[in-house]
Amino acid sequence: MPIPAEYQRASVEFEKFMVDARDLSGLSTTNMAYNMVVGVLHVFRRRLSVQEALRFASVLPAVLRAIFVSDWDTEQPRLAFGDLASLTGEVKQLRKAHNFSPDTAIHDVALALRRHVDPQELERVLASLPPEAQAYWRV
């Protein structure tokens, strides 16, 4: 069996995603956008059960899936979703000295993500999650 295209082209597809995230957020570089993307994914993950998080991860492109599950302590208590301002504030706390996430970070990453996943699969998975989780990715 040949290597699945998803893995063969993982770096190329990730770079396209990062360029979208950078441009949508108005950041200057994909390096600046990286902390934003990691923050948005990890803030979301902290509010899901392990089963919910793995369902969500299953629709992500390979590199984003790896980032989503990186440094995951599954024993940490699940956090509640708060308002958008508090969630964005949490995104901005990741590597604070090197974090340039704008106030629109969650929206910007959500929009970029929707451009790089199967929309029907994403909606199917989101429909299985709590309403607050669905709202997190609404654009």
C-alpha positions as a printed Julia matrix, in Angstrom:
139×3 Matrix{Float64}:
   0.0    0.0    0.0
   1.4    3.43  -0.85
   1.85   6.09   1.81
  -1.5    7.91   2.15
  -1.48  11.34   0.53
  -2.51  12.86   3.88
   0.9   11.92   5.26
   2.92  12.42   2.08
   1.76  16.01   1.77
   1.43  16.8    5.48
   4.11  19.51   5.54
   2.84  21.2    2.39
  -0.75  21.21   3.66
   0.35  22.48   7.07
   2.26  25.36   5.48
  -0.85  26.32   3.47
  -2.9   26.29   6.66
  -0.33  28.41   8.49
  -0.25  30.98   5.69
  -4.06  31.24   5.91
  -3.93  31.58   9.71
  -1.19  34.22   9.42
  -3.04  36.23   6.79
  -6.45  36.02   8.47
  -4.99  37.19  11.78
  -2.93  39.97  10.24
   0.3   38.6   11.68
   3.59  39.09   9.88
   4.96  35.56   9.9
   3.83  31.97  10.22
   6.16  31.71  13.22
   4.06  34.37  14.94
   0.89  32.53  13.94
   2.14  29.22  15.34
   1.63  30.17  19.02
  -1.85  31.39  18.14
  -2.75  28.11  16.44
  -1.36  25.99  19.28
  -3.14  28.15  21.83
  -6.5   27.97  20.06
  -6.27  24.18  19.7
  -5.14  23.55  23.27
  -7.66  25.92  24.85
 -10.39  23.99  23.02
  -8.95  20.59  23.94
  -8.92  21.45  27.67
 -12.7   21.7   27.56
 -13.41  18.3   26.05
 -13.43  14.77  27.39
 -10.69  12.54  26.01
 -13.26  10.81  23.79
 -14.61  14.11  22.46
 -11.12  15.42  21.81
 -10.13  12.31  19.87
 -13.29  12.55  17.77
 -12.41  16.15  16.95
  -8.77  15.27  16.24
  -9.87  12.65  13.74
 -11.04  15.35  11.28
  -7.88  17.46  11.53
  -5.09  17.32   8.95
  -2.09  15.26  10.13
   0.13  18.04  11.51
  -2.74  19.9   13.18
  -3.84  16.58  14.71
  -0.33  16.12  16.11
  -0.32  19.67  17.51
  -3.78  19.16  19.01
  -2.65  16.14  21.04
   0.89  17.36  21.81
   1.84  17.82  25.48
  -1.55  16.5   26.55
  -1.99  15.54  30.17
  -5.22  13.59  30.0
  -5.39  13.56  33.81
  -5.93  17.34  33.98
  -9.46  18.32  34.98
 -11.74  19.36  32.17
 -12.36  23.11  32.11
 -15.64  24.85  31.42
 -16.12  27.02  28.38
 -16.22  30.68  29.31
 -16.94  33.76  27.3
 -14.94  34.55  24.19
 -12.81  37.18  25.94
 -11.65  34.75  28.65
 -10.95  32.0   26.11
  -8.95  34.43  23.97
  -7.06  35.58  27.06
  -6.11  31.97  27.72
  -4.89  31.61  24.1
  -2.68  34.66  24.65
  -1.08  33.1   27.75
   0.76  30.42  25.75
   4.44  31.4   25.6
   3.31  34.87  26.61
   6.58  36.64  25.71
   6.33  35.33  22.15
   2.58  35.37  21.67
   1.16  37.85  19.18
  -2.37  36.45  19.04
  -4.92  39.13  18.17
  -8.28  39.42  19.89
  -9.72  37.61  16.85
  -7.42  34.57  17.26
 -10.15  31.96  17.8
 -12.21  33.24  14.88
  -9.15  33.49  12.63
  -7.97  29.95  13.36
 -11.53  28.63  13.0
 -11.83  30.23   9.58
  -8.44  28.89   8.49
  -9.33  25.43   9.81
 -12.59  25.35   7.87
 -10.62  25.98   4.69
  -8.46  22.9    5.3
 -10.81  20.18   6.53
 -13.71  18.28   5.07
 -16.61  20.56   6.02
 -19.16  17.75   6.28
 -16.9   15.7    8.55
 -16.17  18.71  10.71
 -19.87  19.48  11.09
 -20.63  15.82  11.86
 -18.06  15.8   14.67
 -19.04  19.22  16.0
 -22.68  18.1   16.14
 -21.62  15.36  18.56
 -20.01  17.87  20.93
 -21.58  20.23  23.49
 -23.1   23.47  22.14
 -20.24  25.54  23.59
 -17.73  23.43  21.66
 -19.72  23.95  18.47
 -19.82  27.71  19.1
 -16.02  27.81  19.54
 -15.55  26.93  15.84
 -18.45  28.98  14.48
 -17.4   31.66  11.99
